[in-house]
Amino acid sequence: MERNKMQRVISAIKKWWPDFNSTVGFFLLSVFLVWLKTYWAYKTKFSLGVSGSLQEFLLFLNPIPTAIILLGIALYFRGRIAYWLMLLINLVQTIWLFANILYYREFSDFLSLNIMNSGGSVENNLSKSIAGIIQGSDFLVFLDIIVLIVLLLTKVIKVDKTAVQKRFAALTTVFGILLMLVGYGISSKDRSGLLTRTFDNNYIVKYLGLNEYAAYNVFKTKQTADVKKEAKASDLDKIKQFVKNNSTLQNSVYFGKEKGKNVIMFHLESFQQFLIDYKVNGVEVTPNLNKFYHDQNTLAFDNFYNEVGQGKTADAEMMLETGLFGTASGSAMVNYGTSNTYQAVPAWLDQQGYTTAAFHGDVASFWNRDNTYKSWGYDYFFSKPYYKDADNASYNIGYGMKDKIFLQDAAKYVEQLPQPFYAKLITVTNHYPYDLDKQNISIEKTTTGDKTVDGYVQTARYLDQSFAEFLNWMKKSGLYDKSMIVLYGDHYGISENHPAAIAKLMGKSSVNKYDLANWQKVPFIVHAPGLQGGVNHTYGGEIDVMPTLLHLLGVSTANDVQFGQDLLATNRKQVVPFRNGDWVSAEYMKYGGNYYVTTTGTKINPKEDPRAKEIIDQTQEYVNKMLTYSDNVQTGDLLRFYTPEGFKKVKKSDYSYKKSDGLKLLKQMDKKQDTTLKDQHDQKSTMADYVTDAPELGGQPQTIQQASSSSSTSTDGAATDSAAVDDSGAATDSTAVGQ
């Protein structure tokens, strides 16, 4: 009796179990395996923020439609061609999945067509840190392909040479499309405007799938190209009105305060605000920056956020130099920097009599800087060819020259720039994977247990020492007293994909979305002798740097098309838009689909509080318009239709960044003007005053600092208590408190 029952069960299974020796059976097996590894990757390799049974169901479903549609192409063929075509399609999908796993691990985002078209940028972003990014389990996505090939070659699965009926193949395609539409319909009900409003790419992948995201991204990229062709001057009218309606009043205490001063801007790679005053085992990670931050002549902003998107560093530069956001997809510097018209800080200052120069210890083409900087009006771009022995392997750390070596070499050109000048120095050592050679390590790692995170403080300490060496040279050479020094962190160093490590760094048992929003804070510091300083608690972000700096230098932005607000202005909105449509304001915060009271972190439901809902809705409308209008300016190249009063359009052909041309121009300018630092020292170089302890240049190797010892490198200034600054921009008598 029992045996008969078992036979009936086996017979039933055989009846419904697909015959893998048939083309359709192999197709079903392939669909299942593609679904399985994609869903596995969703759950283990990405942080998609899935919540609720509906989103779980959609995540479970969304790999299936495109697997059916794409693999179903093979059903229109017969015999071996059908089988190998399925394997090829599977391989292409797998490579796409694998690439996104690696990219997401470092950048918390998915690859886009624009990012891939950026060539060298994405290659540098991944290949130079691939050993730290990749995990052995990542290769499991290729396992099914290997197994299927082995099964075919050993004839465990035999090739079915009969053709599948065309009607069945067509119905399979239609079924895949219908299944995709069903998924989209359900998704749209749960998240209205999924593909029409500005959302994080995580939303598209979570609801629709990784392949659907790719198709949507290709569509949007083409659509963007078409926008520029169709753009017209009248498209700027509503944008100019929006900018005018949200313009700020100049702060009489600070406007023009630093007029005529040199500007030296330090781009602090991957440097986050939490590092200020942070200690490891009782030892300050950044003792020199801490002193600088709290100096009485330093304006420090402790509620300042990075607002970058996919372009990361490039987006930060775009906002600081142009007052425009990076675009929703890809890097605006890569996609638009060569051809678009800009009214950037270097061009504005150049037309005020400044010499403008950027310094970077890597190749000029990285993030398309060699072309974008011409569009922005930089007179000089001192990239890798300008620095002696720049290709020496021991002088480099993945993304360019080590900061101590780079900054000393950069100083040799800084002293030759006619004053006043605007100089941007881009540091790189504090870049993922935070791996520094032993001779340059002077502080212990953190002990979060996350190897991606724990070396971060060591490279941050190295950056701190590098800055101190340059600052000491400025003081000894006389440059310090004539300059406004600006420092900013470009973006996070530790992504929110490391919540356990972040919690340990913050001294918490766990972190929520509110904590992760504040994790996006980066430093913004402005210092000049005699400047009324203090820690300013206003809420702002990188988009606000351009008007803040220009107003300090006495250059009005009243007629500019830019979306920042002077951080020292009395009537600023204090709204910080993030690239994905989230935001922080002085009262409320939206992050990851949740709402919080900004000052307390209390989670709220706007539907239960009419006042909060009204404010939140108004803020969201403001943020949406700002991001949309900025994108319109970028994608339509709308500034070609408008030139502000007092501004002369940049002519890109006027600039050349070849080393021979740059050196020739320096000599020509030296003959015309008598204003360089070398001129002020009777044509003698000041480099004897530049002291570095870089072991590569003859300094002693670093040793791990203990809590009882003093900082290994220090500035000449002393730490002081600085006055706080209230929201009006005026100094108060209260004592500043570090983060």
KAJO-V154554 format. One record per pair of residues at least 24 apart in sequence whose C-alpha atoms are under 8 Angstrom apart, sorted by the first residue. I is the first residue (numbers start at 1). GAP is how many residues later the second one is. D is the distance in whole Angstrom. If there is no record, write none. Layout:
BEGIN
i:gap:d
I:GAP:D
I:GAP:D
END
This chain:
BEGIN
i:gap:d
20:137:6
20:138:8
21:136:5
21:137:5
21:138:6
21:139:6
22:136:8
22:137:7
22:138:5
23:52:8
23:56:8
23:59:8
23:60:7
23:136:7
23:137:6
23:141:7
24:51:8
24:140:8
26:57:8
27:44:7
27:45:7
27:48:8
27:59:7
30:41:8
30:56:8
30:60:8
31:33:7
31:36:6
31:37:6
31:40:7
33:111:7
34:29:8
34:33:7
34:56:7
35:28:5
35:29:6
35:32:7
37:103:8
37:104:6
38:25:6
38:59:7
38:103:8
39:24:7
41:60:8
45:56:6
45:60:8
46:55:7
46:58:7
46:59:8
47:450:7
48:154:5
48:155:7
48:157:8
48:158:6
49:153:8
49:157:8
49:543:8
50:156:7
55:151:8
55:152:7
58:125:7
58:129:8
58:148:7
58:149:6
58:150:7
59:147:6
59:148:6
59:149:8
59:150:7
61:122:8
62:118:7
62:121:7
62:145:7
62:146:6
62:147:5
63:146:6
63:147:8
63:148:8
64:112:8
65:111:5
65:112:7
65:114:6
65:115:5
66:110:7
66:114:8
66:145:7
66:146:8
68:104:7
68:105:7
68:108:5
69:103:7
69:104:5
69:107:5
69:108:7
72:97:7
72:100:7
72:101:6
73:96:8
73:100:8
75:89:6
75:91:8
75:94:5
76:88:7
76:90:6
76:93:6
77:86:7
77:87:8
78:83:6
78:84:6
78:85:5
78:86:7
79:80:6
79:81:6
79:82:4
79:83:6
79:84:7
80:79:6
80:80:8
80:81:7
83:76:7
87:58:7
87:62:8
90:55:7
91:51:8
91:54:7
93:118:8
94:47:6
94:48:7
97:44:8
97:113:8
98:40:7
98:41:8
98:43:7
101:37:7
102:24:8
102:31:6
102:32:6
105:28:7
105:392:7
106:27:7
106:389:7
107:203:8
107:388:7
108:387:7
108:388:8
108:389:7
109:92:7
109:93:7
109:201:7
110:91:7
110:92:8
112:102:7
112:105:6
112:106:8
112:217:7
112:218:6
113:101:8
113:104:7
113:105:6
113:108:7
113:217:7
114:107:7
114:215:7
114:216:5
114:217:7
114:220:8
114:221:7
115:195:8
115:196:8
115:214:8
115:215:5
115:216:7
118:213:8
118:216:6
118:217:8
118:249:7
118:250:8
120:245:8
120:246:6
120:247:8
121:245:6
121:246:5
124:275:7
128:270:6
128:271:7
129:269:7
129:303:7
129:304:6
132:301:6
132:320:7
180:28:8
183:24:8
183:25:7
184:24:6
198:130:8
198:382:6
198:383:6
198:426:7
199:381:5
199:382:6
200:380:5
200:381:8
217:112:8
224:411:6
224:412:8
225:410:7
227:408:7
227:409:6
228:407:6
228:408:4
228:409:6
229:407:7
230:406:8
231:405:5
231:406:8
231:407:7
232:406:7
232:409:8
233:405:7
233:408:5
233:409:8
235:403:7
236:397:8
236:402:7
239:322:8
239:390:6
240:321:6
243:318:7
243:319:7
243:320:7
244:314:8
247:311:7
247:318:7
248:317:6
248:318:7
248:321:6
248:322:7
248:323:6
248:324:6
249:320:6
249:321:6
249:322:6
250:301:7
250:316:8
250:318:8
250:319:6
250:320:7
251:317:6
251:318:5
251:319:6
251:478:7
253:477:8
254:297:8
254:298:6
254:314:8
255:296:5
255:297:5
255:298:7
255:299:6
256:295:6
256:296:5
256:297:5
256:298:4
256:299:7
257:274:8
257:295:6
257:296:6
257:297:7
258:226:7
258:270:8
258:294:5
258:295:5
258:296:7
259:293:7
259:294:4
259:295:6
260:160:6
260:293:7
261:159:6
261:160:8
261:221:6
261:222:5
261:223:6
261:292:8
262:157:7
262:158:5
262:159:5
262:160:6
262:220:6
262:221:4
262:222:6
263:157:8
263:158:6
263:159:5
263:160:6
263:220:6
263:221:5
263:222:6
263:223:7
264:158:6
264:159:5
264:160:6
264:161:8
264:219:7
264:220:6
264:221:5
264:222:6
265:157:8
265:158:6
265:159:5
265:160:6
265:220:6
265:221:5
265:222:6
265:223:8
266:158:6
266:159:5
266:160:6
266:161:7
266:219:8
266:220:6
266:221:5
266:222:7
267:157:7
267:158:6
267:159:5
267:160:6
267:220:6
267:221:6
267:222:6
267:223:7
268:158:7
268:159:6
268:160:8
268:162:8
268:195:8
268:219:7
268:220:6
268:221:5
268:222:6
269:44:8
269:157:7
269:158:6
269:159:6
269:160:7
269:161:6
269:162:6
269:220:6
269:221:6
269:222:7
269:224:8
270:160:6
270:161:6
270:219:6
270:220:6
270:221:5
270:222:5
270:223:4
271:159:7
271:189:7
271:218:5
271:219:7
271:220:7
271:221:6
271:222:6
271:251:6
271:252:8
272:217:6
272:219:7
272:220:6
272:221:6
272:247:8
272:248:7
272:249:6
272:250:4
272:251:6
273:29:7
273:216:8
273:248:5
273:249:4
273:250:5
273:466:8
274:245:8
274:247:8
274:248:8
274:465:7
275:182:8
276:462:7
276:463:7
277:461:7
277:462:7
280:163:8
280:164:7
280:165:8
280:166:7
281:426:7
282:424:8
282:425:5
283:160:8
283:422:7
283:423:7
283:424:5
285:158:7
285:172:6
285:173:8
285:175:7
285:176:5
286:174:7
286:175:5
286:178:5
286:179:8
287:177:7
287:424:7
287:427:7
288:176:6
288:177:7
288:179:8
288:180:6
288:425:8
288:426:6
288:427:6
289:175:6
289:178:8
289:179:8
290:429:8
291:426:8
291:427:7
291:428:5
291:429:7
292:425:8
292:427:7
293:232:7
294:240:7
294:241:8
294:425:7
294:426:6
294:427:6
294:428:6
294:442:8
295:238:7
295:239:8
295:423:8
295:424:6
295:425:5
295:426:7
295:427:6
296:236:7
296:237:5
296:238:6
296:424:7
296:425:7
296:426:5
296:427:7
297:230:6
297:231:6
297:232:6
297:233:6
297:234:5
297:235:6
297:236:4
297:237:7
298:227:7
298:228:6
298:229:4
298:230:7
298:233:7
298:234:7
298:235:4
298:236:6
299:226:6
299:227:5
299:228:6
299:232:8
299:233:7
299:234:4
299:235:5
299:236:6
299:237:7
300:223:8
300:224:6
300:225:5
300:226:6
300:233:8
300:234:6
300:235:5
300:236:6
301:222:7
301:223:6
301:224:7
301:234:6
301:235:5
301:236:6
301:237:7
302:219:8
302:221:7
302:222:8
302:233:7
302:234:6
302:235:6
302:236:8
302:437:7
303:218:7
303:233:8
303:234:6
303:235:6
303:236:5
303:237:6
304:217:5
304:218:6
304:219:7
304:220:7
304:234:8
304:235:6
304:236:5
304:237:5
304:238:8
305:213:8
305:215:6
305:216:4
305:217:6
305:218:8
305:235:6
305:236:5
305:237:7
305:271:7
306:183:8
306:184:6
306:185:5
306:186:7
306:214:6
306:215:6
306:216:6
306:235:6
306:236:6
307:184:8
307:234:7
307:235:6
307:236:8
307:269:8
307:270:7
307:271:5
307:272:6
308:183:7
308:270:7
308:271:6
309:270:6
309:271:8
312:178:8
312:179:7
313:177:6
313:178:7
314:53:6
316:174:5
316:175:7
316:226:7
317:173:8
319:223:6
319:224:5
319:225:8
319:226:8
319:227:8
320:222:6
320:223:6
320:224:7
320:225:5
320:226:5
321:24:5
321:25:7
321:55:8
321:225:6
322:224:7
322:240:7
323:220:5
323:221:7
323:222:8
323:223:6
323:224:8
323:238:8
323:239:5
323:240:5
323:241:6
324:219:7
324:238:6
324:239:6
324:240:8
324:306:6
324:310:8
325:218:7
325:254:8
325:302:7
325:305:6
325:306:7
326:253:8
326:305:8
327:252:8
327:303:8
327:304:6
327:307:7
328:251:7
328:252:7
328:303:8
331:36:8
332:302:7
333:34:7
333:35:6
333:36:7
333:39:6
334:33:6
334:34:5
334:38:8
336:298:7
336:299:8
337:31:7
337:34:6
337:35:4
337:36:8
337:38:7
338:30:8
338:33:5
338:34:5
338:36:8
338:37:7
339:36:8
340:35:7
340:294:8
340:297:5
340:299:8
340:300:7
341:34:7
341:296:6
341:297:8
341:298:6
341:299:5
341:309:8
342:33:6
342:34:6
342:297:6
342:298:8
342:308:8
343:33:7
343:217:8
343:296:8
343:304:8
343:306:8
343:307:8
344:32:5
344:33:7
345:31:7
345:201:7
345:205:8
346:30:6
346:31:5
346:32:6
346:76:7
347:29:6
347:30:5
347:31:7
347:303:7
348:299:7
349:73:8
350:27:8
351:296:7
351:297:8
353:67:7
354:64:8
354:65:7
354:66:5
354:67:5
354:68:7
355:24:7
355:62:7
355:63:6
355:64:7
355:65:6
355:66:4
355:67:6
356:24:6
356:65:6
356:66:5
356:67:6
357:24:6
357:25:7
357:64:8
357:65:6
357:66:5
357:67:6
358:24:6
358:65:6
358:66:5
358:67:6
358:68:8
359:24:6
359:51:7
359:64:7
359:65:6
359:66:5
359:67:6
360:24:7
360:40:8
360:46:8
360:65:6
360:66:5
360:67:7
361:26:8
361:29:8
361:39:5
361:40:5
361:41:8
361:45:6
361:65:8
361:66:8
361:67:8
362:37:7
362:38:4
362:39:7
363:37:8
370:287:7
374:278:5
374:279:8
374:281:6
375:275:7
375:276:8
375:277:6
376:274:7
377:273:6
377:274:8
377:275:7
377:278:8
378:277:8
379:276:6
380:275:8
380:276:8
380:277:6
380:282:7
381:276:6
382:28:8
382:275:7
382:277:8
385:274:7
386:273:6
394:302:7
395:301:7
397:31:8
397:32:6
397:39:8
399:29:6
399:30:7
399:32:8
400:28:6
400:29:8
401:27:7
401:28:8
402:26:7
402:27:6
403:24:6
403:25:7
403:26:6
403:59:8
403:60:7
403:63:6
404:59:8
404:61:8
404:62:5
404:65:8
404:288:7
404:290:6
405:289:7
405:292:8
407:59:7
407:63:7
408:62:7
408:282:7
408:284:8
411:59:8
411:276:8
412:273:8
412:275:7
415:261:6
415:262:5
415:263:6
415:270:8
415:271:7
416:250:7
416:254:8
416:260:5
416:261:6
416:262:6
417:249:7
417:259:5
417:260:7
418:251:7
418:252:7
418:255:7
418:256:7
418:257:5
418:258:4
418:259:8
419:256:5
419:257:6
419:258:8
427:36:8
429:30:6
429:33:8
429:34:7
430:26:7
430:29:5
430:30:6
430:32:8
430:33:7
431:28:8
431:62:7
432:24:8
432:61:7
434:24:7
434:25:6
435:24:7
438:264:8
439:256:7
439:262:5
439:263:5
439:264:8
440:254:7
440:255:7
440:261:6
440:262:5
440:263:8
441:261:6
441:262:7
441:263:7
442:260:5
442:261:5
442:262:4
442:263:6
442:270:8
443:260:8
443:261:5
443:262:5
443:263:8
444:260:6
444:261:8
448:52:8
448:53:5
448:56:6
448:57:7
449:52:7
450:48:8
450:51:6
453:41:7
453:48:7
456:37:8
465:247:8
465:248:6
465:249:8
468:245:7
468:246:6
468:247:6
469:221:7
469:222:6
469:223:6
469:244:8
469:246:8
470:220:7
471:244:7
472:218:8
472:243:6
472:244:7
473:216:6
473:217:5
473:218:7
476:213:6
477:200:8
477:209:6
477:212:7
479:198:7
481:47:8
481:48:6
483:45:6
484:42:7
484:43:6
484:44:5
484:45:8
485:41:6
485:42:5
485:43:6
486:38:7
486:39:6
486:40:5
486:41:6
487:36:7
487:37:6
487:38:5
487:39:7
488:34:7
488:35:5
488:36:5
488:37:6
489:33:5
489:34:5
489:35:7
490:32:7
491:29:7
491:31:7
492:27:8
492:28:6
492:29:8
492:30:7
513:78:6
513:79:6
513:81:7
514:77:7
514:82:7
514:87:6
517:74:6
532:199:7
533:189:7
533:190:7
533:191:8
533:192:8
533:198:7
534:188:5
534:189:4
534:190:4
534:191:6
534:197:7
534:202:7
535:187:7
535:188:7
535:189:5
535:190:6
535:201:6
535:202:8
536:188:6
536:189:5
536:190:6
536:191:7
536:193:8
537:188:7
537:189:7
537:190:7
538:29:7
538:36:7
538:48:8
538:188:8
538:189:6
539:35:5
539:36:7
539:37:7
539:45:8
539:46:7
539:47:6
540:27:7
540:34:6
540:35:7
540:36:6
541:35:6
559:85:6
559:86:7
560:84:6
561:78:8
563:63:7
563:67:7
568:159:8
568:160:7
568:161:5
569:159:7
569:160:7
570:157:7
570:158:5
570:159:7
571:157:8
575:44:8
577:46:6
577:50:8
579:48:7
581:39:8
581:42:7
581:43:7
581:46:8
583:37:8
583:40:7
588:28:7
END
